[in-house]
Amino acid sequence: MVEQLASRPSNISADAWLRDVSTRANVNPQIQGQKLTVSSVPARKVRYRTVSGEEMESVYVVSGSDTFALDFNGELDSKRPGVPLEKLNGYAIYLEMITTFRVELH
């Protein structure tokens, strides 16, 4: 899923904004986070763990003041709780989606 988030205030750096957004956009505990670049703009990939033990991942991208979240949470069923995202169908497609994501510059 791709979602547009709140605009980055001009007085906050992109890195600080991405750290802030990653904690406000998803209240689950972060178990991993890394700074990266997507389509030549700053981004942050964050892995979360839900109360039930399932993982989800979001890549937050900021271009100018525009902020986007690219999310993957899989479709876990009750027979597969706690399966790492890398083992779920669709995760490879999600990673490809991230590499092809583009933000039109205004």
Protein Blocks (a to p, Z undefined) as FASTA:
>chain_A
ZZddddddfkbcfklmmmmmmmmmpmcdcfbdcdddeehiacdddddddfkopacddddd
dehjbccddddebjadfklghiafklpghklmmmmmmmmpccddZZ
